[in-house]
Amino acid sequence: MARNARTGRGRNARQPQQEAQPAITLPDYPSIAFGSEEHQDKFEVLATRRMAPTKCTSVSTLEALGIEKEVHNIFTVLGLEGLYNLEEISYHNLTLEFLSSFTYDKETHNVSFRLNNTPFNLGSDAFADHLWVGKRVVGHHDKVEKDMKASKYYHLYTSKEKVSVSNMKTSDIEHSVLKIFLRSLTNLLYGRKDPSKLNSTEVLILSSYLNPRHESRFHFNVVSLVCLALGRMTESDQCSLDCGALVTRLAKNLLAYEPGAVDAPMSKKVVYFDLDWLRAQSWIVDGEEDDIYSWRVDDEWYMKLPASEIYPRLPL
């Protein structure tokens, strides 16, 4: 569409009163009214990016493996309980509308975005309440990457003592609970094409959970972590936009909105990290007895789940 066909130009285009101006629309997305040209431009760019439905943790699968309470506990302790068992359908247009309008002010910690043609400007506490239904924690560090050296804590959950950030790998994580938790978080917030590698923020999240609970234990601001991750997802063309379930949860909490009425889902049902997925990844193999599974530690060694007598005790 030619630029001179758009509305909302001029000095006041980004002022608050722009919401009263005629809506900016695209022929392919008639149900979405853009708040500004900047919003529309970003939408058009993101519409060309790879998208996939969010894969959610499966409670029934974790129960079958005997590790549901442990995985749930990590999400709860870290203030991420709203992201556990996020059983929501992912919607293409709703996700694009949210991501293309999403901004996070690191100074004021205000979050702004649009959903169903409705603008929102929330403080971080309100955003957290709507995202994880009142479950949140207050941390000490907004910029966890600069506050801590990830390599310092790598040994807490791997057999590696010293390793550079560029050489951190998910294959070094042997613990089934930690590995499933991390894959769920990585899929939702980072959408990276190469999940075999760890980034420093993911390492610090695990390290914060596993570090002993005393004064030297470090924390991070959960809301800031999520907001920064969503911002980076839109900036990097290496990321797949896989946060649709999170966006749907927000729309339901803020608007009591059912997006299926105007927006086709990416999949007809919720997509899970289920037993079939774990088998396909060769993370588990079926045992000789029914309902018994073994977890792959390396190419030659499998252990029966839940294997609580083998793994180090996780924090409560």
N, C-alpha and C positions, 0 to 999 in steps of 0.2 A: 504494500500500500504506500502511495506517495506521501511524503511528509506533509505537503500542503493540504492534504485531505484530513489531517488530524486537527482536533480541537485542543484547547488548553494551553495555547502558546502564550508568551509574553512574560512580563516581570512578575505577575501574580500567579504564575502557573504552579508554583510550589508553596504558595501561601495556604493557610488553613481553609480559606473560602473556596478553594478549588473544588471541594466536594459538591458545591451547589452548581457547578458548571455542567454543561451537557456531557454525558458520559463518553469516554473514548472506548471504542470497541473494535474488534477484529472480526472479519467475516467468518473465520474458522472457529471463533470462540464467542458467539453472540451472547452467551449468558454471563460473560465477565465484563464488568465496567471498570476500566482502569482509572486510577486516581490521578495519573500524570503520564507524560510522555516517557519519563524515565522508567516508570513501572512497566509500561507497554514494551519499551525497548528490551528491558531485562527479561520480560516474559518471552518475547520472541526468541531470544538467545537460548533460554533454558528449555524451550519447547523442542529444540534440536538435540538436547542431551539425552543420554541413556537413562531410562527409568525402569524400575521394577517394583513389584509389590514388596512391602516390608515383610521379612520373615520374622515370625514371632516365636518366643519360647513356648513350648508345648508342655503344659502341666502334666498331661497324661503320659507323655514320653518320659519326662523327668521322673515321674512316679514309678514307671516301669523300670527305670534304671536305678531307682533307689536313692536319688540325689536331689529330689525336688526341694526339700527343706533347706538344703545347703545353698542351692542356686538362688532361691527366693531370699535367703538371708543376706546374700551379698548386695542385691538390689536394695533391700531395706536399710541395711547399715549405711550404705553410701548415699541414701536419700533419693534413690532412683526407682522406688517401688512402683511408681506410675508407669515405668517403662517395662516392668515385668508383666508377662502375660498380656501384652498389648494387643488384644484380639480385636482388631479393627480391619475393615476392608480399605485398601488403598485406592484413591481416586485420582485420576490423571489431572484434570483441570483444577480441582481444589488444591492439589499439591503445588502445581505451577503458580497459581494465584498467590498462595501463601509465600512460597520461596522468593518469588520475583518482587514482592513488596516488603519482605522481612528486613528490618534494620535493628541493630542493637547498639545503644550508646554506652560505651565503656566507662564514661565519666558519670552519667546519671543512672546507669543501669536500667534505662527505660527500653521497652521492647515495643516496636510498632509493626503492624502487618495488616493485611486485608484477608477476609474470609467471606465468601458469599456476598461480595460487593459491599461489605461492611468494614470500615476502618477501625482498628483498635490501637490504642496507645496505653500500654500497661506498665506499671512498675514491676520490678523483677519478682517481688513477693506475690503479686496478683497473678503474674504469668505462671509462677511455680504452682500456685494453688489450683489453677485450671488445668495444668499439664499433668501433675501427679495427684490430683484430687486431695489436696491438703497435705500430702506427704512431701516434706522438704527438709533440708538441713541448712544451717548457716555455717559456711566455711571461712577460712582465713585467707586463702589465696585465690585471686581472680586469674592470674596468669601463671598457671602451674608449671608451664614449660620453663619459665625464667626463674622460678623460685626454687626448683629442685633439679638435681641432676639425675635423670632417669637411670643411668647406668649404675648409680650407687645402690639401687634397690633391686636390681635385676635378679640377684642371687636368692631373693626371698621365695621365688616360686619356680626357679630353674636350677639346673646344676652348673650354670655358668657363673663364675665369680666376677670376671671383668670382660666387658664387651662394649663396643661402640654402639651408639644409637642406630647407625646405619646397618648394623649386623644383628639387630634384635629380631628374632623370628618366633612366630606362633608355635612352630614345631618344637621349640625349646620348652614350651609349657606342657608338662605331662599330666597335670591334675585335671580330671574330667570336669569338675565343677568350675574351675577358673577358666578353662578353655571354652566351655559352652557359654558362660557369662560374657566373656570377651567377644566371642563371635556375634552374639546378639547385639551388643552395644556397637560394635564396629559396623555391622550391617545397617543399623538404624541411624547412627549419627555421622558416619564417615563415608559410607558407600564406596569404599576403595576397591579398585579392580584387583589389587594384589593383597589379599588378606593374609598371605604367608608372612608378611612383614609387620612389625609392630611400630607404632609411632610413640614418641616420648610421652604424650598425654595418656595413652592407654596403659603404658607401663606405670605411670604415676598413680593412676586410678587403682590398679591392682596393688601397688605398693602401699597406698594409703590404707587399704583394707587389711593388708597382712601385717603392717607394722604394729609392734606392741602398743597397747593402749596406755601410754604414759605421756608425760609432757613433751617428749621429743616427737610424738606422733604428729604428722602433719595432715592438714585438711585442705579442702579446696571448695570454692563456691560452686555448688552444683548447677545453679541457674546460669551462671556465667559460662560454665563448661559447655552446657547444652547450646546456649546462644552462639558462642564462638564457633562451635562445630557446625551449626546450621549456616552461619555466615560463610565459613570456608567451603562448605559443600557447594554453594552457588558460585564461588569464585574459581574453583578448580575444575577444568573440563576432564580431569582424570577421575572425578567422583561420579558415581551413579546416584541418581536422585531417588533414594529408597526409603524416605522417611514418611511415606504416605499414611501409615497407620497412626503416627504421632499427630499429623495434621487433622486427620479425621476425628481423633479423640478431642483435639482442641475445638473443632467446629461443633461437636456435640455438646461439650461443656459450656461453651460460650453462647451458642445460638440454639441449642436443642435442635440441631440441624441434621437432616438425613440427606446427604449429598446424592444418593442414588437417584433422586427424583429428576435431576437435571444433568448428572455427570456419570458417564459410564465407568464402572470399576475396572481397575487393571486386571483383576481376577474375580471370579464369581464367588470365591470363598476365601477365608483367611488362610494365608500360607504359613506353614510352620517349619521350624527345625525339628522334624519328627524322626522316627526310627528309620524310615526309608532314606531320608537325607543323610543321617549319620552313617548308615551302611554304605551309601554311595561315596561318602568321603573317606571310607575305611577307618572311621573313628571307632566303630564297634563291630563286633562279629557275634552271631548268634551262638549260644552255648549248646551243649548236647541236651540239656533239659529245657523244657518250655519256660519262657519268661525269664531266662537267665542270659545275661549279655556280658561280654568281655570288652574291655577298653584297650585300644592299642596305645602302648607306650612308645614303642619303636617298631622297626620292621620285624623283629623277632620275638618281642615280649608283649603278651596281652595279660591283663589281670581282670578277674571277675569283679563286676560292680555289685554293691557300691564301694567295696575295697576300703572301707573306713579304717581298717586295721593296718593298712599299708601307707595311706596318705598321712601327712602331718595334720594335726588337728587344726581346723579352721577357726578363726575368731568367732565368738558368739555375738 
